Amino acid sequence: MSGLENSVCILTVTYGDRWRFLEKVLKRVLAYDQITQVIVIDNASAYSVTDEVKKLEDSRIIVISNTENTGSAGGYKTAIEHAVENTQADFFFLLDDDNLPGADVLTKLLTEWQSIEGADNKKALFCLREDRIQHVKIAKGENSLRYLTFNDFMGFNVFRILANQYRKLNYKFQKDGPYKSRVQMPYVPYGGLLLHRTIINDIGFPDERLFLYVDDSEYTYRITKNKGIIWLIPLCKIVDIDKSQGLDYKRRPFHSHLLDQWNFRTYYHVRNRMFFYSNNFISNMLVFKLNKGLYLSYLKVISLISSKREAYSKLLVAIKDGLGGKLGKAGNEKF
């Protein structure tokens, strides 16, 4: 390691009117002994992030303001580029502007880092967010590779219906066990990710063409593809102080969240998921097309019953854009 052993640079991206969240996160991380810099990417916020940050009177905070919102992909790309080029910190700790880590999380992460074998550019650590049900299951021992499936379409695979139903039923009757000390993940969100600066030489920077959603999965999966390991450390927890989209959606018969909640977020999520998936997880195009045809037929029926035909048409465009690699910031007609 460098002379600044265990020095850490915090990277975060904010937008809109979110100072009430960002302020809490900044105050928490500034209390960490290991922090040498905090880089805040202001993605065209509705207020002056710079003016609010000045009130904290801490010279370690650097605000980089964008005149337009470049999404999470563009924001984190700018943050990581700036950290690599302008800081000497050994580690980069990525946090969303509403990710509040525990008071001793960073110390625990760095302690874990020292105890895990492997070169600095072949590992990354990730914090647990207990509102992510899948992550909680994995933290308690469920095989994370179960979610790394091939030839699915939006999570649907006709050949795995029975197996999936069995797992769901089995999970209901399983006793709630303790967290493991650490478990492997194939890819993770940005928020709560600890990277060593040397890994950037191998995985590069986020793909700003993805703009928003799934860009974090695509970026962190490069670690796995590069024969590195992402370790989820359940002992290190982060709380989302702003509720994530979709967590309060209530399922109803003859409805789909994809159609009921169609908006710009859904468009980017579907488009980018198709792009990411088609470039990494299709081994049999015939099976993929079968799953695609069956699932889209189901959604078409749902769209007719629930009067969501326009949303269904836009969903088809998002799928086509993703599979065709038509990326970048989309126009309002897509939403």
N, C-alpha and C positions, 0 to 999 in steps of 0.2 A: 504494500500500500504506500501511498504518498506520505509526506511528513505530516499532513493534516489527517492523521489516522482517525477514522470514524467521524469525520466531518460530513455533515449532511446539508443538502440544499433542498428545500421544499419547493415543489412545483404545483401550481394550481391555476385553474381557469375559471373566470366568472363572467357573468353577463346579466342583462336585465336590471332588476332592482333587488339585489340579493345581499346587500351589505349586512343585514341582520344575521345572516348565516356566516358570511365570510369573516366578519369581525370576530365571532366566537372561535372560528378555526384558527385565525391568525394569532389571537391571544394565547391559544393553547400551544401551538407549535413554537411560538417565540419563547415559551417557558422551558423548552428542551435545551439542555446544555450543549448538545452536539450541533445545533443549527448555526451555520455560518451565513447563509443567504436564504431569502424567501422570494421566489419569483412569482409574481401575480400577472397573469395575462388578462387584461381587460378587453373582453370581446364586445366592444361597443355598448357598454353598460348605459343605463338610463340616467346615471348620476356620475359625478366625478370620483372615481375610485382613488385617484391620486390624492385628492383633497382629504378624503376620509382616512386614507392610510397615513398621511402626514400627522394626523392627530394622535396616532399611536407612538410617535416620536421614537422610531426604531430604524436606524440606518441600514439594517440588514434587509429591509423589504425593498424590492425593485418592482416597479409597476411598468409594464409594457402595454400601451394602449393601442388597440386596433380601431380603425375608423368604421369597420364593418365586422359583423359576427362571422368568424371563420370556422365556427363549430368546435366541437371537442377535438377533432382531428387536427385542424389548423392551429388551435390554441395550444395543445400539448406539443405539437411539432415545434412551434415557436419557443415554448418554454424549454424543451430539451435542447434545442439548438443553442439557445442563449446560455444555458447552464454548462454545456460542453465547451463553448467558446470563451466564456467570460468568468467562470468560477474554477476553483481548484478542489472543490468538494469531492470526496470519494464516492458518496452515495447521493442518489436522487430519490426523494420520497414523494410520490405523486398522490395528491389528494384533490377530490372535487371540492367545490367551495362550500359544500354542506356536510363534508365528512369530518366528524369530530372524533379524533382518536383519543384513547385513554391517556391519562396523565403520564404513565410509564411505558406506553406502547413502543416508543422509539428505542428506549434502552433495552427492552425485551427483544425487539427485532435484531438489534445489533449483537446481542448476546447469542441469539439463535444463529445468526450468520456465522459467528466464529465456530460454532459447534457442528455445523453442517459441512461435510466434505464436498470438495469440488472447487474448481477455479472460479474466480470472481465473475468471469464472463460466461459461466455456465450454470448460474443459479440466480433466482430471484425469490423474494419473499412477499407474501400477500396476507393482509389482515382479514379477519372474519367480520362480516356484517350479518347480524343475526336475523335481519328481515329478508335475507336471501335463502329461501327454504332449501334449494338444491345445495347451496354451499354448506348449510348446517348438516344436511344428510351426509355429504362427503366428509365433513369434519368429524363425523361420528363413525366413519368407517366405510361408507358406501363407495364403491369403485367409481372414481371420477370418469373413467374411460367409458362408462355406460352412456354418458352424454356425448361422447365422441363417436357418433354413429355415421355410417356410410350409406349413401343412396337414399336418404330420407328426403322428404319434401316438407319444409316447414315443421319438422318434427314428426311427420307421419310416415309410417312404413307398414304396408299391409302385411308384410311377413313377420312383423314384431308385435302385432296387436295383442295376441294372447300372452306373450311374454311380458308385455308392459302391464297388462291387467293383473297378471299374477304378482308382479313386483309391487303394484299399488296395494293389492289386497294383503300381501305379506307384510308390507311396511306398516299397515294399520295395526297389526297384531304384534309387531316387534316392540320390545321394551326399549324405552328411551335410554340409550347408553351414554357414557361419558365421551367427551371430545378426545380425539387422538392428540398426541403431542405435535405431530405435523403430518400432512398428507399432500400428495402431488395433485396438481391441477394442469390441464392441457392449455388453458388460456383463462384470463381473468380481466375484470375491468381495470381502468386506470387507478381509481380511487382506492388507496391502501397498498399500493405496489412499491416495494423498495428494490431499486436497481443499483448495481455498481456501475460507475461511469464507463468502465472498460467494455461492458456488454453492448454499448451503443455502436461500437465499431463493427459488431456482428449483425445487429438487427436494424440498424439505421433509425429512421424517424417515422412517426405515424404518417399514413397516406392521407394527405389533406383532401384528396378527391372524394373520400368517403363522407366528409363533412361532419356527420352526426350519427351516432349509434353503430354498433358492431365494429367501428374503427378500433376500439380497444381490444376486442377479441382478435381481429386480424393482426394487430401489432404485437400483442403478447404471445400469440401462437407462433410467431417467428422464433421465440426463445425455444419452444418445444421442437420446432422443425430443425433448429440449429443444434439439437442434441443437448439442450440445457434443461433444467428442471425448475418449475415454479412450485414453491412450497407454500401451502396454506398453513398459517400458524394460528390455530384457534385461540391460543392464549392472548393474542394481540387483537383486540376488538376495536371496531369503528362504529359509531352511531350516525345514521343519516338524520340530521336534524330537519331536513325537508323531506317530505314523503315522496317516494319514487312514483312515477306514472304507472298506472295499471294495477297497483297493489290492491286498490279498493274496488276493482271491477267485479261485479257479481254475475256469475254465469247464469244464463237462462236457456230454457229449451228453445231450439230453432233460432239461436242467435250465435254470433261469433264476435269475439272482441276485436278481431281484425277489421270487421265491417262496422261494428257499433262505435268504435273509437277511431275511425279513419281521420287522420289529420297529417300534418307535415312530419310529425314524429313517427307515425306508423309507416308512412311512405319510405323514409330513410331507413327505418329498421328492416322492412321487408326487402327493399332494394339491396342494401348492403349485406344482409344475411344471404341473399341469393348469390351475390358476387363472392363473398367469403367462402360459402359452402361449395359453390361450383368449382372453385379453384383449389380446393383442398380435400373434399370428402365425397367425390363421385368416383367410384371404381367400376360401376356397371351402369352405363347410360340407359339401357333398356329398363332396368329396375327403377331408376330414378324417374324416367318418363312415365312409367306405370303409376308410381306413387303420386307424381304431379297430376296426372290426369284424374285419378280417383279423388284426390283431395280437392282439386278445383271444381270437379263436378258436384261434390258435396257442398262447397261454398256457394256455388251458383244456385243450388236449390235453397240454401239458407238465405241468400240475398233476395230471392223472389218472395219467400215467406215473410221475411222481416222488412221488406221494402227498402233494401240497401243495394239496389242495382247499380247506382252511380258509384258507390264505394267499391263494389265488386269490379267495375270497369277500371277504376283507378288502381286497384290492387293488381290487375293484370298488367297494367303499364309498369308498375314498380317491379314486378317479377321479370318482365321483359328487359327493363333497363339493367337490372342486376345481372341477369344471365348474359346479357350482351356487353357488359362492361361499360355501360353508359353512366358515368359517374359525374361528380362535381355538384355544385350547388344547384338545386332544381328550381324551376319556375313555379309560381303559385298554381298554375293549371294542373299540376300533378297532385295537388292536395284537395 
